[in-house]
Amino acid sequence: MNATDRTPADLLRSALAADPARPLVTFYDDATGERVELSVATFANWVAKTANLLQGDLGAEPGDRLALLLPAHWQTAVWLLACSSVGVTVCVGGDPADADLVVSGPDSLDAARACSGERVALALRPLGGRFPQVPDGFSDYAVEVPSQGDRFAPFVPVDPSSAALDVGGTSVTGAELVERALAEASSLGISAGARVLSGLPYDTWEGLFAGLYAPLAAGGSVVLCRHLDEVGLDKRVESERVGVVLR
C-alpha cells in the first residue's frame, strides 16, 4: 500500500506496480476440484475488463448500487474491485429490487430477476466457463467480458468519500474500507508477503476482509476456499505456504 491509496482500486494499482507477477488470489472449490491461481497482473486484467463492461456496456455510473449475489469465488473478488474502479456501490447479498444492476450466480437467478436494471449472470464453472444456455433476461459474463479492453479509465474520478460497500445494510466509503482493511490485516497478523487461507463466506465483513481486502491492503495474498474440505486442510496449508488460516 502507498500513502495515497484511498480506495480498493488504488490498493490494486499499488500491488500491480510493486510486483505484478506474485500470486494474489488462489481459489479452490473442494466440491469440484477446481484450482485457479491469479497473479496480481492477471487479476488486475480481469478487473479492468470487468470495469469496462460495467461502465461501457452496462452503463453503470458512480453512485449506482449493484446487488452482488455471488459466493466466495475468484470472480466475485474481481467484481468487487471492478465496482470500486467505477465508483459503483456493491451491496453484498442486497435486494435486487432496490438495485440499479444485479450480478448473480446460477443459484440466485430467480431472485435477481426482481432488478429492473441490467442483469449479469455468472455460471461459476471451472475456468470461467459459460452457461450451456444463457438465462433469459441476463447477459452471460463469460460471453461478454473477454472482448473488453485490458486497460480501464473511469469516465469520472472515483470519490473516496462515496459509499463503496454495503453489507447487511451497513455501508462504508472507499477510504473507510481501506482503513478498515489495514486495521484488520494488523489484527490478524497479515504482513507483506503473507499467505492467508480463508474458508469464510463473502456475505459478512469478516469474510470479505479475510478473503480479499486485508491481504490486498497488507501486500499479501489469499488462498480462497469454497466448500472447504477440512480433511485436506493441513496438506493445503503446507503446499500453499499459508501463514494465516481463517475458517
Backbone bond lengths (Angstrom), bond angles and torsions (degrees), N, CA, C in turn:
res aa  C-N    CA-C-N  psi(-1)  N-CA   C-N-CA  omega(-1)  CA-C   N-CA-C  phi
1 M - - - 1.458 - - 1.509 109.96 -
2 N 1.339 116.18 144.20 1.453 122.62 172.95 1.523 109.88 -105.80
3 A 1.323 116.48 160.32 1.462 120.79 -178.24 1.518 112.13 -63.03
4 T 1.335 116.84 -22.16 1.464 120.85 -177.62 1.528 113.01 -89.46
5 D 1.321 118.07 -1.48 1.461 121.12 -178.72 1.521 110.03 -72.29
6 R 1.346 116.42 118.05 1.464 121.11 -176.92 1.518 113.05 -120.60
7 T 1.323 117.80 -11.11 1.460 122.02 179.35 1.530 108.59 -135.48
8 P 1.337 117.88 162.03 1.467 119.41 175.44 1.534 112.49 -57.93
9 A 1.331 117.28 -33.85 1.465 119.60 177.27 1.520 110.96 -63.66
10 D 1.329 116.93 -35.38 1.463 120.47 175.30 1.526 110.56 -63.11
11 L 1.333 116.64 -41.72 1.466 120.51 178.64 1.523 111.02 -58.72
12 L 1.318 116.45 -41.27 1.461 120.05 179.88 1.522 110.84 -67.08
13 R 1.329 117.27 -40.08 1.464 119.82 178.34 1.525 110.89 -62.96
14 S 1.324 117.23 -39.13 1.460 120.13 178.57 1.526 111.18 -67.04
15 A 1.328 116.35 -40.42 1.469 120.22 177.47 1.521 110.87 -62.49
16 L 1.320 116.54 -38.61 1.468 121.45 179.90 1.524 110.66 -66.83
17 A 1.316 116.32 -39.62 1.468 119.97 179.79 1.522 111.59 -70.19
18 A 1.339 116.58 -33.20 1.469 120.28 -175.69 1.516 112.65 -75.87
19 D 1.333 117.33 -46.32 1.468 120.22 -175.97 1.528 109.42 -162.70
20 P 1.316 117.99 85.64 1.469 120.11 -175.14 1.519 114.36 -67.00
21 A 1.323 118.08 -20.51 1.465 120.70 -174.06 1.519 113.60 -87.50
22 R 1.334 118.80 -16.08 1.453 118.98 -175.41 1.524 111.09 -72.68
23 P 1.339 117.82 151.15 1.463 119.89 177.03 1.530 110.72 -63.43
24 L 1.324 115.78 143.41 1.463 120.16 175.37 1.524 110.92 -118.78
25 V 1.340 117.03 -48.33 1.462 121.46 178.75 1.524 108.87 -129.30
26 T 1.319 115.61 122.38 1.459 121.85 171.69 1.523 106.55 -115.13
27 F 1.319 115.93 120.08 1.471 120.52 -173.11 1.520 111.01 -111.27
28 Y 1.339 114.87 133.93 1.458 122.10 172.96 1.521 109.23 -122.26
29 D 1.326 116.13 139.60 1.460 121.64 165.91 1.517 106.24 -122.23
30 D 1.321 116.20 105.27 1.457 120.01 -174.52 1.523 112.86 -75.43
31 A 1.342 117.47 -7.12 1.464 119.93 174.95 1.524 111.17 -82.07
32 T 1.325 116.67 -24.27 1.470 120.88 -177.24 1.524 113.14 -116.55
33 G 1.334 117.03 -14.48 1.458 120.39 -176.01 1.513 113.57 83.59
34 E 1.311 117.27 8.29 1.460 121.26 -177.56 1.528 111.40 -72.55
35 R 1.318 115.83 140.28 1.462 122.96 170.41 1.521 108.47 -137.84
36 V 1.305 116.12 127.46 1.465 121.99 177.91 1.521 107.93 -131.84
37 E 1.313 116.95 129.99 1.466 120.37 175.35 1.518 109.52 -117.87
38 L 1.325 115.45 127.89 1.458 121.10 179.80 1.526 109.50 -118.74
39 S 1.313 115.45 124.25 1.456 120.30 171.75 1.521 109.21 -70.54
40 V 1.311 116.78 170.55 1.465 119.95 175.76 1.523 110.10 -57.21
41 A 1.335 116.88 -43.83 1.461 120.73 -177.75 1.527 111.66 -64.62
42 T 1.325 117.18 -43.20 1.462 120.02 -179.10 1.522 110.67 -68.11
43 F 1.318 116.74 -42.75 1.462 120.76 177.67 1.528 110.12 -61.35
44 A 1.320 117.24 -44.81 1.468 121.09 -179.82 1.527 111.51 -63.17
45 N 1.325 116.67 -33.17 1.460 120.11 177.43 1.528 111.21 -66.90
46 W 1.341 116.21 -42.76 1.465 120.23 175.63 1.535 110.68 -62.18
47 V 1.320 116.45 -39.84 1.467 120.15 178.88 1.516 110.58 -64.03
48 A 1.327 117.40 -44.41 1.465 120.72 179.81 1.529 111.33 -61.47
49 K 1.327 116.79 -45.51 1.455 120.31 179.36 1.534 111.16 -62.22
50 T 1.329 115.79 -41.83 1.463 120.04 -178.95 1.519 111.00 -69.00
51 A 1.324 116.93 -38.98 1.466 120.51 176.95 1.529 110.85 -64.17
52 N 1.325 117.30 -38.61 1.472 120.10 176.50 1.520 111.56 -64.77
53 L 1.337 116.53 -40.11 1.464 120.86 175.21 1.527 110.03 -61.52
54 L 1.307 116.15 -45.84 1.455 122.26 -177.03 1.527 111.54 -63.34
55 Q 1.318 116.21 -48.13 1.461 120.96 -176.50 1.523 112.62 -77.84
56 G 1.328 116.00 -40.56 1.460 120.23 -175.14 1.514 113.82 -85.11
57 D 1.310 117.21 -70.40 1.464 121.38 -174.12 1.528 112.52 -69.48
58 L 1.331 117.61 -35.91 1.460 120.29 -176.08 1.524 112.67 -93.57
59 G 1.331 117.39 -10.32 1.460 121.35 174.82 1.512 114.79 68.88
60 A 1.328 117.88 25.47 1.466 120.73 -179.38 1.517 110.54 -72.46
61 E 1.336 115.85 145.21 1.452 122.83 -179.15 1.522 110.25 -128.69
62 P 1.329 117.34 159.09 1.467 119.44 175.78 1.532 110.88 -54.83
63 G 1.313 115.12 135.22 1.456 120.61 -178.76 1.511 113.95 95.65
64 D 1.343 117.71 -16.78 1.465 119.55 175.02 1.530 109.09 -64.96
65 R 1.328 114.78 153.51 1.469 121.05 179.64 1.525 109.34 -111.19
66 L 1.322 114.92 128.32 1.459 121.41 -178.90 1.515 109.29 -115.75
67 A 1.326 116.87 120.69 1.467 121.76 175.30 1.526 108.55 -80.59
68 L 1.315 116.29 119.00 1.460 122.08 -177.17 1.520 108.97 -105.43
69 L 1.331 115.60 107.57 1.465 122.13 -176.71 1.524 109.10 -110.88
70 L 1.318 115.44 67.24 1.458 122.16 -176.67 1.523 109.82 -134.59
71 P 1.341 117.31 151.39 1.468 121.00 176.01 1.519 110.82 -80.81
72 A 1.327 116.33 -179.74 1.463 120.56 171.26 1.528 108.07 -64.18
73 H 1.317 116.31 116.10 1.467 122.00 -172.33 1.526 107.06 -161.97
74 W 1.322 116.99 153.32 1.461 118.04 -179.44 1.527 111.89 -63.37
75 Q 1.337 117.99 -32.71 1.455 119.59 178.22 1.526 111.83 -71.34
76 T 1.313 117.53 -28.74 1.458 120.79 174.18 1.523 109.85 -64.77
77 A 1.328 116.40 -43.65 1.461 120.55 177.24 1.524 110.99 -59.32
78 V 1.315 116.78 -39.33 1.468 121.00 176.90 1.521 110.53 -60.75
79 W 1.321 117.71 -46.49 1.465 121.09 -179.44 1.526 111.44 -63.02
80 L 1.322 117.74 -39.00 1.456 120.45 179.32 1.526 111.15 -59.93
81 L 1.318 117.10 -43.84 1.466 120.27 -179.50 1.520 112.15 -76.01
82 A 1.337 117.27 -31.67 1.466 120.05 177.00 1.524 110.64 -65.01
83 C 1.318 116.68 -41.84 1.464 119.81 178.12 1.518 110.80 -63.13
84 S 1.322 116.70 -40.45 1.457 120.71 176.60 1.524 111.20 -61.54
85 S 1.324 117.08 -34.76 1.456 121.40 -179.44 1.527 112.10 -67.59
86 V 1.335 116.32 -31.92 1.463 121.69 -177.85 1.530 111.53 -90.59
87 G 1.334 116.55 -28.22 1.458 121.03 -174.94 1.510 113.18 99.41
88 V 1.320 116.43 16.02 1.465 122.24 178.64 1.526 109.34 -84.54
89 T 1.327 117.09 138.50 1.454 122.03 177.30 1.521 109.86 -82.08
90 V 1.332 116.54 123.69 1.453 121.56 178.26 1.523 108.98 -89.69
91 C 1.325 116.55 123.68 1.460 122.44 175.15 1.524 107.30 -105.90
92 V 1.318 116.33 98.23 1.459 121.23 -175.70 1.527 109.44 -69.96
93 G 1.325 116.09 118.73 1.460 120.84 -177.09 1.515 112.79 67.17
94 G 1.333 116.35 21.20 1.463 121.14 -176.62 1.515 113.08 -71.07
95 D 1.333 115.21 166.38 1.459 121.69 179.43 1.527 109.28 -75.44
96 P 1.334 118.31 115.57 1.464 120.13 -179.59 1.526 113.14 -58.11
97 A 1.327 117.48 -30.34 1.466 120.35 -178.95 1.522 112.15 -65.09
98 D 1.328 116.86 -22.60 1.462 121.32 -179.34 1.523 112.49 -100.70
99 A 1.325 117.33 5.53 1.457 121.48 -174.34 1.526 111.65 -107.40
100 D 1.331 115.00 156.00 1.469 120.73 176.04 1.518 111.43 -80.69
101 L 1.337 116.19 -29.28 1.460 122.54 178.37 1.518 107.85 -143.37
102 V 1.328 115.59 160.30 1.454 119.49 175.52 1.524 109.30 -137.59
103 V 1.328 115.56 141.76 1.462 122.81 174.07 1.516 106.41 -122.81
104 S 1.328 116.28 122.42 1.457 121.21 -169.74 1.523 112.04 -128.40
105 G 1.334 114.70 146.64 1.444 120.61 168.40 1.517 110.32 -85.36
106 P 1.325 118.19 179.14 1.467 121.30 -175.24 1.520 114.18 -67.56
107 D 1.327 117.49 -19.76 1.461 120.04 -175.68 1.528 113.80 -92.85
108 S 1.322 117.75 -3.09 1.465 120.52 -175.99 1.529 112.66 -126.18
109 L 1.318 116.94 21.45 1.460 120.78 -176.09 1.527 112.33 -64.25
110 D 1.310 117.13 -39.41 1.465 119.40 -178.77 1.520 110.62 -62.40
111 A 1.316 116.83 -45.04 1.462 120.44 178.56 1.523 110.85 -64.95
112 A 1.327 116.97 -37.54 1.464 121.25 -176.66 1.528 112.57 -66.14
113 R 1.317 117.34 -23.78 1.465 119.99 -178.96 1.533 112.56 -66.83
114 A 1.327 117.31 -10.40 1.465 120.39 176.30 1.529 111.78 -70.72
115 C 1.318 117.56 -15.47 1.466 121.11 178.87 1.521 109.72 -76.68
116 S 1.322 116.53 129.03 1.470 121.20 179.86 1.524 112.43 -86.10
117 G 1.333 116.50 -7.28 1.459 120.56 179.43 1.517 112.31 -96.12
118 E 1.330 115.24 -156.97 1.466 120.72 -179.80 1.525 110.67 -65.55
119 R 1.344 114.90 141.41 1.461 121.02 179.77 1.525 109.01 -126.35
120 V 1.318 115.08 130.46 1.463 121.49 178.89 1.524 108.09 -122.84
121 A 1.317 116.14 135.60 1.465 121.22 -179.76 1.523 110.26 -117.31
122 L 1.335 115.04 140.75 1.454 121.95 175.70 1.524 108.72 -117.62
123 A 1.321 116.37 129.44 1.455 120.73 179.38 1.521 111.71 -75.12
124 L 1.354 116.88 -23.53 1.469 122.50 -177.84 1.522 111.70 56.87
125 R 1.317 115.34 34.51 1.464 120.29 177.63 1.521 109.30 -87.07
126 P 1.331 117.88 157.53 1.465 120.32 178.55 1.524 111.87 -52.89
127 L 1.324 115.09 142.83 1.470 123.40 179.96 1.521 112.00 63.55
128 G 1.329 117.56 23.14 1.462 120.05 177.26 1.510 113.08 68.69
129 G 1.327 117.71 32.20 1.464 121.88 -175.24 1.520 114.41 -66.87
130 R 1.332 114.82 161.23 1.459 122.64 -177.65 1.523 111.58 -82.31
131 F 1.326 115.09 165.45 1.455 120.65 166.77 1.526 108.54 -68.60
132 P 1.330 118.60 142.39 1.468 119.72 172.71 1.527 111.23 -57.88
133 Q 1.322 116.57 -34.85 1.456 122.90 174.87 1.525 107.62 -140.93
134 V 1.331 116.50 128.42 1.465 120.70 -176.77 1.529 109.50 -63.17
135 P 1.326 118.70 128.88 1.471 120.77 178.71 1.529 111.27 -61.41
136 D 1.312 116.53 140.51 1.460 121.42 179.78 1.526 110.04 -58.87
137 G 1.318 114.93 132.65 1.455 120.64 176.30 1.515 114.87 84.79
138 F 1.343 117.61 6.90 1.460 121.47 -177.73 1.525 110.87 -128.11
139 S 1.329 115.01 154.72 1.456 121.73 164.49 1.515 107.80 -93.25
140 D 1.320 117.16 140.99 1.459 121.76 177.49 1.533 108.12 -87.94
141 Y 1.309 115.79 114.23 1.466 121.08 -178.36 1.526 111.88 -53.01
142 A 1.325 117.20 -42.50 1.464 121.00 -176.57 1.522 112.10 -66.97
143 V 1.320 117.04 -21.80 1.466 121.20 176.97 1.524 110.55 -84.98
144 E 1.322 116.56 -39.94 1.457 121.63 -170.97 1.527 114.30 -83.79
145 V 1.325 118.25 -31.28 1.465 118.96 -169.51 1.533 114.97 -79.21
146 P 1.340 121.40 -31.07 1.470 118.80 -174.88 1.520 114.54 -58.92
147 S 1.311 118.65 -33.31 1.462 121.54 -175.99 1.532 113.06 -83.01
148 Q 1.313 117.77 -4.17 1.462 120.46 -179.15 1.526 111.16 -72.79
149 G 1.328 116.05 158.68 1.456 121.65 -178.35 1.522 113.15 -66.73
150 D 1.329 114.85 150.85 1.458 121.30 -178.06 1.525 113.11 -84.54
151 R 1.311 117.28 -7.59 1.460 121.67 177.04 1.518 108.49 -123.60
152 F 1.319 115.48 145.85 1.462 119.26 -177.73 1.519 110.90 -129.49
153 A 1.331 115.54 138.14 1.466 122.28 172.22 1.522 107.52 -136.57
154 P 1.321 118.94 124.23 1.464 120.31 -179.30 1.524 111.27 -68.74
155 F 1.326 115.71 144.76 1.457 120.14 175.83 1.527 110.43 -63.25
156 V 1.335 115.41 -34.22 1.463 122.47 179.78 1.523 107.88 -128.17
157 P 1.348 118.74 131.74 1.467 119.86 178.20 1.528 111.24 -56.12
158 V 1.322 116.03 139.02 1.457 120.90 -178.52 1.528 109.63 -75.31
159 D 1.321 116.12 131.02 1.462 122.69 -179.99 1.537 108.96 -86.61
160 P 1.341 118.66 116.09 1.469 120.05 -179.45 1.523 113.85 -62.73
161 S 1.334 117.25 -17.67 1.467 120.08 -178.77 1.524 112.58 -90.95
162 S 1.331 116.92 1.97 1.468 120.98 177.79 1.523 110.18 -89.23
163 A 1.334 115.53 154.34 1.463 120.82 -180.00 1.528 110.29 -59.48
164 A 1.324 115.96 130.91 1.461 121.22 -179.11 1.517 112.78 -113.49
165 L 1.339 116.59 -35.18 1.462 119.92 -173.05 1.517 109.59 -146.03
166 D 1.342 115.04 134.07 1.460 121.84 178.49 1.521 108.23 -126.68
167 V 1.327 115.12 125.33 1.465 120.88 177.86 1.522 107.66 -130.27
168 G 1.326 116.39 117.75 1.452 120.38 178.30 1.513 114.42 62.31
169 G 1.331 116.27 28.39 1.454 120.40 178.57 1.510 114.62 88.71
170 T 1.321 117.63 -3.24 1.464 122.12 176.05 1.523 108.77 -105.15
171 S 1.330 116.41 124.83 1.455 119.58 -175.98 1.520 111.40 -117.01
172 V 1.329 115.38 154.45 1.463 122.33 175.52 1.516 108.33 -132.14
173 T 1.323 115.18 153.38 1.451 120.44 176.32 1.524 109.82 -80.03
174 G 1.321 116.01 171.20 1.455 119.41 176.70 1.516 112.06 -60.02
175 A 1.343 116.48 -43.67 1.460 120.25 179.82 1.526 111.41 -64.72
176 E 1.328 116.61 -41.98 1.464 119.77 178.11 1.518 111.42 -64.72
177 L 1.316 116.74 -36.03 1.465 120.80 179.81 1.528 110.59 -64.41
178 V 1.329 116.23 -41.61 1.460 120.11 177.87 1.523 110.64 -64.61
179 E 1.334 117.13 -44.32 1.459 120.96 179.40 1.530 111.40 -61.50
180 R 1.330 116.40 -44.39 1.455 120.18 -179.50 1.531 111.23 -67.34
181 A 1.332 116.44 -36.18 1.462 119.85 178.56 1.524 110.95 -63.21
182 L 1.318 116.82 -41.25 1.463 120.50 177.63 1.523 111.26 -65.55
183 A 1.342 116.30 -41.69 1.459 120.29 178.95 1.522 110.86 -64.48
184 E 1.334 117.30 -42.00 1.461 120.95 179.01 1.526 110.70 -65.16
185 A 1.327 116.57 -40.68 1.465 119.85 178.77 1.523 110.48 -59.93
186 S 1.325 116.14 -42.69 1.463 120.27 179.72 1.526 111.30 -64.75
187 S 1.342 116.85 -43.94 1.461 120.34 -177.29 1.528 111.89 -69.30
188 L 1.325 116.94 -28.31 1.460 120.74 -179.17 1.532 112.60 -90.97
189 G 1.319 116.82 -3.88 1.455 120.31 -179.91 1.506 113.57 76.57
190 I 1.338 116.86 29.35 1.467 121.61 179.78 1.519 108.41 -93.90
191 S 1.311 116.74 118.84 1.458 122.23 179.93 1.522 109.73 -120.87
192 A 1.318 115.82 177.90 1.464 121.05 -179.51 1.524 109.86 -57.30
193 G 1.321 115.65 130.43 1.456 121.36 179.04 1.511 114.95 86.05
194 A 1.331 117.73 -6.13 1.464 120.50 -177.73 1.525 110.84 -70.53
195 R 1.322 115.13 147.03 1.463 122.12 175.60 1.523 107.63 -108.02
196 V 1.332 116.33 121.39 1.460 122.49 -176.46 1.520 108.83 -111.49
197 L 1.324 117.78 124.45 1.461 120.95 173.74 1.523 108.27 -98.31
198 S 1.324 115.60 124.16 1.458 120.90 179.03 1.520 110.42 -123.44
199 G 1.338 114.72 125.05 1.455 120.83 172.36 1.506 111.06 -107.71
200 L 1.340 116.40 15.78 1.463 121.65 -177.70 1.523 111.20 -84.63
201 P 1.315 118.09 148.05 1.469 120.66 177.27 1.518 111.06 -72.29
202 Y 1.305 115.69 165.74 1.466 121.75 -178.63 1.539 112.40 -93.20
203 D 1.325 118.62 10.85 1.455 119.37 -176.81 1.527 113.03 -96.61
204 T 1.336 117.23 11.74 1.456 122.12 176.71 1.527 108.92 -132.45
205 W 1.334 116.37 158.85 1.462 120.26 175.02 1.524 110.31 -59.06
206 E 1.330 116.52 -43.08 1.460 120.87 -178.65 1.525 110.87 -57.51
207 G 1.336 116.26 -46.55 1.456 119.97 -178.94 1.511 112.90 -66.91
208 L 1.322 117.32 -37.87 1.465 121.03 -179.65 1.527 111.76 -68.30
209 F 1.332 116.22 -42.05 1.462 118.52 178.90 1.526 110.83 -68.84
210 A 1.339 116.96 -44.27 1.462 119.96 -178.73 1.525 111.51 -66.45
211 G 1.332 115.93 -39.30 1.452 120.96 -172.16 1.510 116.10 -92.54
212 L 1.356 117.52 1.98 1.461 118.88 178.77 1.525 113.28 -160.39
213 Y 1.335 116.32 -64.98 1.460 119.38 -164.85 1.528 114.14 -69.11
214 A 1.332 118.24 -42.19 1.464 119.53 -178.48 1.536 112.20 -66.53
215 P 1.338 119.33 -48.02 1.466 118.35 175.99 1.524 112.85 -60.27
216 L 1.328 117.18 -38.89 1.465 120.10 179.08 1.514 110.78 -63.32
217 A 1.338 117.49 -45.28 1.460 121.30 -177.87 1.527 111.94 -65.87
218 A 1.331 116.62 -33.93 1.467 120.80 -175.81 1.524 113.39 -86.21
219 G 1.322 117.47 -7.77 1.461 119.63 -175.61 1.505 112.58 83.06
220 G 1.339 116.01 23.89 1.454 120.74 177.55 1.516 111.45 -103.44
221 S 1.325 116.01 -157.23 1.460 120.88 178.41 1.512 108.40 -147.36
222 V 1.339 116.08 163.50 1.460 120.43 -175.65 1.523 110.69 -123.68
223 V 1.318 115.32 138.55 1.462 123.10 168.56 1.521 104.63 -103.41
224 L 1.322 116.12 101.92 1.462 122.72 -172.65 1.522 109.18 -94.97
225 C 1.323 116.42 120.81 1.464 120.56 -173.20 1.522 111.00 -117.45
226 R 1.317 115.72 121.19 1.455 122.10 173.66 1.526 108.60 -102.25
227 H 1.324 117.05 142.53 1.464 121.77 -176.38 1.531 109.98 53.12
228 L 1.322 115.83 49.56 1.462 121.92 -172.89 1.524 112.11 -56.51
229 D 1.327 115.64 127.16 1.461 123.05 175.91 1.525 108.28 -91.66
230 E 1.318 116.07 105.99 1.460 120.81 -177.47 1.530 112.42 -63.98
231 V 1.324 116.41 -27.87 1.466 119.64 -177.56 1.524 111.23 -61.59
232 G 1.322 117.11 -40.07 1.456 120.49 -177.65 1.515 114.27 -96.51
233 L 1.330 116.83 13.17 1.462 120.08 -173.26 1.523 112.56 -64.14
234 D 1.320 117.74 -46.85 1.472 120.21 -177.46 1.520 111.52 -59.95
235 K 1.318 116.09 -40.97 1.470 119.86 179.29 1.523 110.48 -65.07
236 R 1.323 116.92 -39.19 1.466 119.79 179.41 1.518 111.57 -68.01
237 V 1.307 116.49 -41.96 1.462 120.16 177.65 1.524 110.33 -56.69
238 E 1.326 116.04 -41.32 1.462 120.01 179.67 1.522 111.44 -70.16
239 S 1.334 117.29 -47.93 1.473 119.96 -174.90 1.529 111.71 -68.22
240 E 1.327 117.78 -31.42 1.464 120.79 -178.29 1.541 112.15 -94.79
241 R 1.339 116.19 4.11 1.476 121.26 178.11 1.537 111.20 55.37
242 V 1.323 114.44 47.41 1.465 120.63 -177.43 1.524 110.62 -80.81
243 G 1.339 115.67 136.31 1.450 121.00 178.08 1.513 113.80 -106.35
244 V 1.350 116.82 -24.38 1.463 122.00 -178.73 1.513 108.51 -130.67
245 V 1.339 117.26 127.78 1.463 122.06 179.62 1.523 108.63 -116.53
246 L 1.345 116.57 127.41 1.465 122.64 -179.83 1.513 108.15 -131.09
247 R 1.342 115.95 118.06 1.460 118.91 -177.17 1.516 111.10 -154.15
